Amino acid sequence: MIARGSMAKYSSESGDINDKVLPILKKQKGFVDGTVLVSDKEDNRVLSLSFWNTKQDAEEYHRVQYEKVHEMVRHLLEAEP
């Protein structure tokens, strides 16, 4: 299993984005699960993780769908994943 992650600033939009992104991820071959962790020290910071069966599955998602998803959340990211 492989994990991919990115840090973001939390806002009221974060939940809406998750509702849009998770359905796309669930359709991808090899997607296992995703989660969002909220900092207990800085409640406006979150870490988003996605879990994939194989590195190849994660790479295929990156090639095929990543740009579409990235555009949805770009304004929330602190750094490129």
C-alpha positions, -999 to +999 in steps of 0.1 A: +000+000+000+011+035-007+000+069+007+000+103-008-006+135+012-008+173+011-010+200+037-038+226+034-054+255+052-088+246+066-118+267+057-155+261+054-148+251+018-127+221+029-157+200+036-173+209+003-142+201-016-140+167+002-175+160-010-164+167-046-130+150-045-138+118-027-163+105-053-136+110-080-110+092-059-134+063-052-138+057-090-100+053-094-085+019-098-066+009-066-080+036-044-083+023-009-094+052+013-088+088+021-087+108+053-083+144+065-064+150+098-069+184+115-041+198+137-048+200+174-024+229+177-034+249+147-071+242+139-068+258+105-043+232+093-052+199+078-033+170+062-051+151+035-041+115+028-051+091+001-042+054+002-036+032-028-031-005-034+000+000-054+024+027-065+013+021-100-023+028-091-013+061-074+008+071-104-021+063-129-044+085-109-018+112-109-015+110-147-052+108-155-072+127-128-048+146-106-050+179-125-088+180-123-088+174-086-058+197-080-076+226-096-105+221-071-082+224-041-053+245-053-064+276-033-063+255-001-028+240-006+003+253+012+027+234-010+025+210-039+021+174-028 
